[in-house]
Amino acid sequence: MGIMMDRKVEFSTLVRAHPEQVFDAIATAEGLDGWFTHGAAVDSKAGGQILFRWKNHGLNNYSGENGGPITEARRPHRFVFQWKADSGLYMTTVEIDFTPVNSGTAVHLVEYGYEDSPVGTQDFLNRVSGWAQALTLMKFYVEHGVTY
């Protein structure tokens, strides 16, 4: 099985808040637990680890964990980590850039490293829908204080 280098999840969104606030919503345990996880752990530095934990999350009451190494953490500009694909069979890389703009922060997320296989295709599709929902939840949390 190879890796499909041209298959990337890619999203951009505007969050009407300072880059530090947006970075902290994604790159700290307190921030993640406000809108996405329950009991996250983040050692927000290159060489640190990120651990996402969910307990009875969403409509399917999902409980589980995922995480991996943090390869870059430059607050409030860039956050990069690896974690398992939904199948749990291999790791993908998530790169998130935070750029100040007049009306807030432009968030640009790219995730790549999907296997060239039917399982890899399903992992990719799961993350496309997952990140679309997650970035919307993060935006509402940062802009309006809406928690899950």
BELSULTA-V601282 format. One record per residue. N is the residue number from 1. RES is the residue in one small letter. PSI is psi in radians with two decimals (* if undefined). D_FIRST is the distance of its C-alpha to the first C-alpha in whole Angstrom. Layout:
N&RES&PSI&D_FIRST, N&RES&PSI&D_FIRST
This chain:
1&m&2.27&0, 2&g&3.06&4, 3&i&2.36&7, 4&m&1.75&9, 5&m&-0.44&12, 6&d&-0.06&15, 7&r&1.91&14, 8&k&2.45&17, 9&v&2.29&19, 10&e&2.18&23, 11&f&2.61&26, 12&s&2.51&30, 13&t&2.71&33, 14&l&2.25&36, 15&v&2.18&38, 16&r&1.30&41, 17&a&2.89&42, 18&h&2.60&42, 19&p&-0.62&38, 20&e&-0.73&39, 21&q&-0.73&40, 22&v&-0.77&36, 23&f&-0.83&34, 24&d&-0.48&36, 25&a&-0.40&35, 26&i&-0.57&31, 27&a&0.28&31, 28&t&2.66&34, 29&a&-0.74&34, 30&e&-0.76&37, 31&g&-0.85&36, 32&l&-0.72&33, 33&d&-0.30&35, 34&g&-0.51&37, 35&w&-0.16&35, 36&f&-0.71&32, 37&t&3.10&32, 38&h&1.72&34, 39&g&0.57&34, 40&a&2.75&32, 41&a&2.27&32, 42&v&2.13&31, 43&d&1.49&32, 44&s&1.24&32, 45&k&2.74&31, 46&a&2.26&29, 47&g&-0.19&28, 48&g&-3.03&29, 49&q&2.63&27, 50&i&2.37&27, 51&l&2.03&27, 52&f&2.31&27, 53&r&2.37&29, 54&w&2.49&30, 55&k&2.01&33, 56&n&0.83&33, 57&h&2.33&32, 58&g&-2.99&32, 59&l&-0.53&33, 60&n&0.09&31, 61&n&0.82&32, 62&y&2.35&29, 63&s&2.31&29, 64&g&-3.07&26, 65&e&2.73&25, 66&n&2.73&22, 67&g&-3.04&22, 68&g&-2.84&22, 69&p&2.56&23, 70&i&2.17&25, 71&t&-0.32&24, 72&e&2.34&27, 73&a&1.75&30, 74&r&1.55&33, 75&r&2.30&36, 76&p&0.52&36, 77&h&-0.74&34, 78&r&2.47&30, 79&f&2.18&28, 80&v&2.30&24, 81&f&2.92&22, 82&q&2.60&19, 83&w&2.98&19, 84&k&2.49&16, 85&a&2.83&15, 86&d&-0.56&17, 87&s&-0.37&14, 88&g&0.14&15, 89&l&-0.27&11, 90&y&2.99&11, 91&m&2.59&13, 92&t&2.91&14, 93&t&2.36&17, 94&v&2.15&21, 95&e&2.20&23, 96&i&2.18&27, 97&d&2.46&30, 98&f&2.00&33, 99&t&2.17&36, 100&p&2.38&39, 101&v&2.95&41, 102&n&-0.64&44, 103&s&0.19&44, 104&g&-2.21&41, 105&t&2.23&38, 106&a&2.15&35, 107&v&2.20&32, 108&h&2.10&29, 109&l&2.35&25, 110&v&2.30&22, 111&e&2.34&19, 112&y&2.98&15, 113&g&0.37&12, 114&y&2.44&10, 115&e&2.57&6, 116&d&1.40&6, 117&s&2.93&7, 118&p&-0.67&10, 119&v&-0.74&10, 120&g&-0.65&10, 121&t&-0.75&12, 122&q&-0.72&15, 123&d&-0.79&14, 124&f&-0.84&15, 125&l&-0.68&18, 126&n&-0.74&19, 127&r&-0.56&19, 128&v&-0.90&21, 129&s&-0.62&24, 130&g&-0.81&24, 131&w&-0.61&25, 132&a&-0.78&27, 133&q&-0.78&29, 134&a&-0.77&29, 135&l&-0.56&30, 136&t&-0.78&33, 137&l&-0.74&34, 138&m&-0.76&34, 139&k&-0.83&36, 140&f&-0.60&39, 141&y&-0.88&39, 142&v&-0.78&39, 143&e&-0.60&42, 144&h&-0.03&44, 145&g&0.31&43, 146&v&2.14&41, 147&t&2.85&39, 148&y&*&37
